[in-house]
Amino acid sequence: MSGKLWFVSGLAIGYVLGTRAGREKYDELVANARQLWQHPTVQEAAGVVQAQSQRLVSEGRRRLEQQA
């Protein structure tokens, strides 16, 4: 029985320590992703992709309307 108690205690301690480290790493990843997304080069590329996708959607709609 004491072996199970030690095992469960070890799991509990590992879980608590792991979640703290995990949350810190997660927060670090989120901060890095936000910083990257706010970079002017990334914003410019996102604007280009958005403009091209809107153009393609408009072109696709136009072609569908011509076929109908």
GIFENTA-V457978 format. One record per backbone hydrogen bond with DSSP energy under -0.5 kcal/mol. CO is the residue of the C=O (numbers start at 1). NH is the residue of the N-H. E is the energy in kcal/mol with one decimal. If there is no record, write none. Layout:
((CO & NH & E) (CO & NH & E))
This chain:
((1 & 5 & -1.9) (2 & 6 & -2.3) (3 & 7 & -2.2) (4 & 8 & -2.9) (5 & 9 & -2.5) (6 & 10 & -2.6) (7 & 11 & -2.4) (8 & 12 & -2.5) (9 & 13 & -2.5) (10 & 14 & -2.7) (11 & 15 & -2.6) (12 & 16 & -2.3) (13 & 17 & -2.6) (14 & 18 & -2.6) (15 & 19 & -2.6) (16 & 20 & -1.7) (17 & 21 & -2.1) (18 & 22 & -2.8) (19 & 23 & -2.6) (20 & 24 & -2.0) (21 & 25 & -2.3) (22 & 26 & -2.5) (23 & 27 & -2.8) (24 & 28 & -2.2) (25 & 29 & -2.6) (26 & 30 & -2.5) (27 & 31 & -2.3) (28 & 32 & -2.3) (29 & 33 & -2.5) (30 & 34 & -2.4) (31 & 35 & -2.2) (32 & 36 & -2.5) (33 & 37 & -2.6) (34 & 38 & -1.8) (36 & 39 & -1.3) (39 & 43 & -2.3) (40 & 44 & -2.4) (41 & 45 & -2.4) (42 & 46 & -2.5) (43 & 47 & -2.1) (44 & 48 & -2.1) (45 & 49 & -2.5) (46 & 50 & -2.4) (47 & 51 & -2.4) (48 & 52 & -2.5) (49 & 53 & -2.5) (50 & 54 & -2.3) (51 & 55 & -2.0) (52 & 56 & -2.5) (53 & 57 & -2.3) (54 & 58 & -2.3) (55 & 59 & -2.5) (56 & 60 & -2.6) (57 & 61 & -2.5) (58 & 62 & -2.3) (59 & 63 & -2.3) (60 & 64 & -2.2) (61 & 65 & -2.5) (62 & 66 & -1.8) (63 & 67 & -1.6) (64 & 68 & -1.4))
